Amino acid sequence: MTERLSMMNDSKATRWGALAIVAFTMMAAYYVNDVVAPLKSMLELQLGWNSTEYGFYTGGYSFLNVICLMLIWGGLILDRFGIRFTGKLATILMVGGTALEYYALTALAGNESQIFGYKSGVLMAFIGYAIFGVGAEVAGITVTKIIAKWFKGKEVATAMGVQVALARIGSQGAYAIAIPLASAFTISTPVLLGLVLLVGGLVAFFVFSVMDKKLDKQFEKVASEAEVEEEEEKFSFQDVKNILCNKGFWLIALLCVLFYSCVFPFQKFATELMITKYGISENIAGFFAGLPALGALILTPVFGGLIDKRGKAASMMLLGAAMLIGVHCIYAIPFIHYSLVAIVLMIVLGIAFSLVPSAMWPSVAKIFPVRQLGTAYALIFFIQNIGLFAVPMLIGWVLNTFCVTGQNANGSNVYDYTLPMIIFTGIACLSLLVAMMLKIADKKYGYKLEESNIK
């Protein structure tokens, strides 16, 4: 008999406790990622930004990940040096990037000097957000691999769902309190709070590292687990080629970039949409724009548990993509201005936002072996970041060029969001097509995406 029953991750309390620790770090990261989104109108009014500059700043999240291939390098570092080293590095990058964002919104606020055609404050915020984006995305793939390691053969989809749900608390908190905090203090105060949370997240990851090191020592004492360690150490650059030659990889990656390009960039502009088209007060518009995150908080663990027990991951991804089309299509209809419709659509988006991630990320672990997971997730996140880089810039440019319809009494622009929502609808239609192809490929290649995770 082996000592399998004495492993740390065999204790339900211990493995879920470890998840809670790293989930706090991701919660702080999601807060920072979304906290500036509700402030778009205030940035225009108080700091003189326009929609093009805001879109440029928002695209900064993915700039280094795409242009410098930082996510791919992050995945290779993760598979070579492990989750503890990579997680600490990622969290330090998030802290540093957020500190630069805070500096841009305080010391450089109102500075009209330009660098490369952009205001110095805009460019510094872009650089800070780009550094933060590297850390946040690498942290994301690291936490995903942590869950695959600590929950292998257990509630892996549920755990991934819970992690996403807890992270969405950060997103919902950002949307709910950003405008009230900025109105009560300064426009940089919500970012300062995010910086404090990330420092706490860095401490939390160091605590987790102590636990993970103990688990690795236990692995070394058990022959069956030692074989897993040996498998992980055999990673080579040939594995990158094998991943890129896998049809399942490309379908997951394309679905990921198309689906998330309809969600995250949309949310960056959703608060203003709530205010200008549906007449919702700016004090609560951010809360409603954050409803998808609240929906994900509640539903992602539910859907994850369902997939663990019943399977049907490919079908859930298909359903989520179809719901996304309906949401953006109705938002694009110019003569519908009812606030209740806007709120209901946000709730539906939250359901779709729960269905697809709860099914997608555990599916990757079915398609690839453990030694390739870090790189596989990194490559998928890299392709996702191409959309997160390009789409916000496109929407910002479209708004500034074609959609200005007038100005408010305070001098800020009023935008018609019909054309941007048509663009989002088109991207959502492509995501549905890819989801259909993935379900067909699952049957053809035997990925077992429709089967349950718990054996």
HUSULGI-V279511 format. One record per backbone hydrogen bond with DSSP energy under -0.5 kcal/mol. CO is the residue of the C=O (numbers start at 0). NH is the residue of the N-H. E is the energy in kcal/mol with one decimal. If there is no record, write none. Layout:
CO_NH_E + CO_NH_E
This chain:
2_5_-1.9 + 3_6_-1.7 + 6_9_-1.4 + 6_10_-0.5 + 7_10_-1.5 + 9_11_-0.6 + 10_14_-2.5 + 11_15_-2.1 + 12_16_-1.8 + 13_17_-2.5 + 14_18_-1.9 + 15_19_-2.2 + 16_20_-1.7 + 17_21_-1.9 + 18_22_-2.5 + 19_23_-1.4 + 20_24_-1.0 + 21_25_-1.8 + 22_26_-2.3 + 23_27_-2.2 + 24_28_-1.8 + 25_29_-2.6 + 26_30_-2.0 + 27_31_-2.2 + 28_32_-2.4 + 29_33_-1.6 + 30_34_-1.4 + 33_36_-0.7 + 33_37_-0.6 + 35_38_-1.5 + 36_39_-1.3 + 38_42_-2.7 + 39_43_-1.9 + 40_44_-2.3 + 41_45_-3.3 + 41_46_-0.6 + 42_46_-1.3 + 42_48_-1.8 + 43_47_-0.6 + 49_53_-2.6 + 50_54_-2.7 + 51_55_-2.2 + 52_56_-2.6 + 53_57_-2.7 + 54_58_-2.3 + 55_59_-0.8 + 56_59_-0.9 + 57_60_-1.3 + 58_61_-1.3 + 59_62_-0.9 + 59_63_-0.6 + 61_65_-2.1 + 62_66_-3.0 + 63_67_-1.3 + 63_69_-1.5 + 64_70_-0.7 + 68_72_-2.1 + 69_73_-2.6 + 70_74_-2.4 + 71_75_-2.2 + 72_76_-2.7 + 73_77_-2.3 + 74_78_-2.3 + 75_79_-1.9 + 76_80_-3.5 + 76_81_-0.5 + 77_81_-1.6 + 81_85_-1.7 + 82_86_-2.2 + 83_87_-2.0 + 84_88_-2.2 + 85_89_-2.6 + 86_90_-2.1 + 87_91_-2.2 + 88_92_-2.0 + 89_93_-1.9 + 90_94_-2.1 + 91_95_-2.5 + 92_96_-2.7 + 93_97_-2.2 + 94_98_-2.0 + 95_99_-1.7 + 96_100_-1.9 + 97_101_-2.5 + 98_102_-2.1 + 99_103_-2.3 + 100_104_-1.8 + 101_105_-0.7 + 102_105_-0.7 + 102_106_-1.0 + 102_107_-1.4 + 105_108_-1.0 + 107_110_-1.9 + 109_111_-0.6 + 110_120_-0.6 + 112_119_-2.5 + 114_117_-1.9 + 117_114_-3.2 + 118_122_-2.6 + 119_123_-2.5 + 120_124_-2.3 + 121_125_-2.3 + 122_126_-2.5 + 123_127_-2.6 + 124_128_-2.6 + 125_129_-2.2 + 126_130_-2.3 + 127_131_-2.6 + 128_132_-2.5 + 129_133_-1.7 + 130_134_-2.0 + 131_135_-3.1 + 132_136_-2.3 + 133_137_-2.3 + 134_138_-2.5 + 135_139_-1.9 + 136_140_-2.0 + 137_141_-2.1 + 138_142_-2.8 + 139_143_-1.9 + 140_144_-1.9 + 141_145_-2.3 + 142_146_-2.3 + 143_147_-2.1 + 144_148_-1.9 + 145_149_-3.1 + 146_150_-2.4 + 148_151_-0.7 + 150_153_-2.7 + 153_155_-1.9 + 154_158_-2.8 + 155_159_-2.5 + 156_160_-2.4 + 157_161_-2.8 + 158_162_-2.6 + 159_163_-2.3 + 160_164_-2.5 + 161_165_-2.9 + 162_166_-2.2 + 163_167_-2.1 + 164_168_-0.8 + 165_168_-0.7 + 165_169_-0.8 + 166_169_-0.9 + 166_170_-1.3 + 167_171_-3.3 + 168_172_-2.6 + 169_173_-2.1 + 170_174_-2.4 + 171_175_-2.3 + 172_176_-2.3 + 173_177_-1.8 + 176_180_-2.7 + 177_181_-2.6 + 178_182_-2.7 + 179_183_-2.2 + 180_184_-2.3 + 185_188_-1.3 + 187_191_-2.0 + 188_192_-2.2 + 189_193_-1.6 + 190_194_-2.0 + 191_195_-2.0 + 192_196_-2.3 + 193_197_-2.3 + 194_198_-1.8 + 195_199_-1.8 + 196_200_-2.0 + 197_201_-2.2 + 198_202_-1.9 + 199_203_-2.2 + 200_204_-2.0 + 201_205_-1.6 + 202_206_-1.8 + 203_207_-2.3 + 204_208_-2.1 + 205_209_-1.2 + 206_210_-1.4 + 207_211_-2.8 + 208_212_-2.1 + 209_213_-1.5 + 210_214_-1.9 + 211_215_-2.2 + 212_216_-1.8 + 213_217_-1.6 + 214_218_-2.1 + 215_219_-1.9 + 216_220_-0.7 + 217_220_-0.8 + 217_221_-0.6 + 218_221_-1.3 + 220_222_-0.6 + 221_225_-2.0 + 222_226_-1.3 + 223_227_-0.7 + 224_228_-1.9 + 225_229_-2.2 + 226_230_-2.0 + 227_231_-2.2 + 228_232_-1.7 + 229_233_-0.7 + 230_233_-0.9 + 231_234_-1.3 + 235_238_-1.8 + 236_239_-0.6 + 236_240_-1.1 + 237_241_-2.2 + 238_242_-2.5 + 239_243_-2.4 + 240_244_-1.4 + 242_245_-1.6 + 244_246_-0.6 + 245_249_-1.4 + 246_250_-2.1 + 247_251_-2.4 + 248_252_-2.9 + 249_253_-2.5 + 250_254_-2.3 + 251_255_-2.5 + 252_256_-2.5 + 253_257_-2.4 + 254_258_-2.8 + 255_259_-2.5 + 256_260_-1.4 + 257_261_-0.7 + 258_261_-1.2 + 259_262_-0.9 + 259_263_-1.7 + 259_264_-0.7 + 262_266_-2.5 + 263_267_-1.3 + 264_268_-0.7 + 265_268_-1.4 + 265_269_-1.0 + 266_270_-0.6 + 268_272_-1.8 + 269_273_-2.7 + 270_274_-1.7 + 271_275_-3.0 + 272_276_-2.1 + 272_277_-1.0 + 273_279_-2.2 + 274_278_-0.8 + 280_283_-1.3 + 280_284_-1.8 + 281_285_-0.6 + 283_287_-1.8 + 284_288_-2.4 + 285_289_-1.2 + 287_290_-1.4 + 289_292_-0.8 + 289_293_-1.6 + 290_294_-3.0 + 291_295_-2.3 + 292_296_-1.9 + 293_297_-1.5 + 294_298_-3.0 + 295_299_-1.8 + 298_302_-2.9 + 299_303_-2.7 + 300_304_-2.5 + 301_305_-2.0 + 302_306_-2.3 + 303_307_-2.3 + 304_308_-1.8 + 305_309_-3.5 + 305_310_-0.8 + 306_310_-1.1 + 306_452_-0.6 + 307_452_-0.6 + 307_453_-2.1 + 311_315_-2.0 + 312_316_-2.1 + 313_317_-1.8 + 314_318_-2.3 + 315_319_-2.5 + 316_320_-2.0 + 317_321_-1.8 + 318_322_-2.2 + 319_323_-1.6 + 320_324_-1.4 + 321_325_-1.5 + 322_326_-2.0 + 323_327_-2.1 + 324_328_-2.4 + 325_329_-2.0 + 326_330_-2.0 + 327_331_-1.5 + 328_332_-0.6 + 329_332_-1.0 + 332_335_-1.1 + 334_336_-0.8 + 337_341_-1.7 + 338_342_-2.2 + 339_343_-2.5 + 340_344_-2.5 + 341_345_-1.6 + 342_346_-1.8 + 343_347_-2.4 + 344_348_-2.6 + 345_349_-1.8 + 346_350_-1.6 + 347_351_-2.3 + 348_352_-2.7 + 349_353_-0.7 + 350_353_-0.8 + 350_354_-2.4 + 351_355_-2.0 + 353_357_-1.5 + 354_358_-1.1 + 355_358_-0.6 + 355_359_-3.1 + 356_360_-1.6 + 358_362_-0.9 + 359_363_-1.2 + 360_364_-0.9 + 361_365_-0.6 + 362_365_-0.8 + 362_366_-1.3 + 363_367_-2.0 + 368_371_-1.4 + 368_372_-0.6 + 369_372_-1.3 + 369_373_-0.5 + 371_375_-2.9 + 372_376_-3.1 + 373_377_-2.1 + 374_378_-2.7 + 375_379_-2.1 + 376_380_-2.9 + 377_381_-2.3 + 378_382_-2.1 + 379_383_-2.5 + 380_384_-2.3 + 381_385_-1.0 + 382_385_-0.6 + 382_386_-1.0 + 383_386_-0.6 + 383_387_-1.9 + 384_388_-1.7 + 385_389_-2.4 + 386_390_-2.5 + 388_392_-0.7 + 389_393_-2.4 + 390_394_-2.9 + 391_395_-2.7 + 392_396_-2.3 + 393_397_-2.7 + 394_398_-2.7 + 395_399_-2.2 + 396_400_-2.2 + 397_401_-2.8 + 397_402_-0.8 + 398_402_-1.2 + 402_404_-0.5 + 402_415_-2.5 + 405_413_-2.6 + 407_410_-1.7 + 411_407_-3.2 + 413_404_-3.0 + 413_405_-0.9 + 414_416_-0.6 + 416_420_-2.0 + 417_421_-1.8 + 418_422_-2.0 + 419_423_-2.2 + 420_424_-2.2 + 421_425_-2.2 + 422_426_-2.0 + 423_427_-2.2 + 424_428_-2.0 + 425_429_-1.5 + 426_430_-1.7 + 427_431_-1.8 + 428_432_-1.8 + 429_433_-2.1 + 430_434_-2.2 + 431_435_-2.0 + 432_436_-1.9 + 433_437_-2.4 + 434_438_-1.8 + 435_439_-1.8 + 436_440_-2.5 + 437_441_-2.2 + 438_442_-1.3 + 439_443_-1.9 + 440_444_-3.1 + 441_445_-1.3 + 441_446_-0.8 + 441_447_-0.5 + 447_450_-1.1 + 448_312_-1.8 + 449_311_-0.8 + 452_454_-0.6
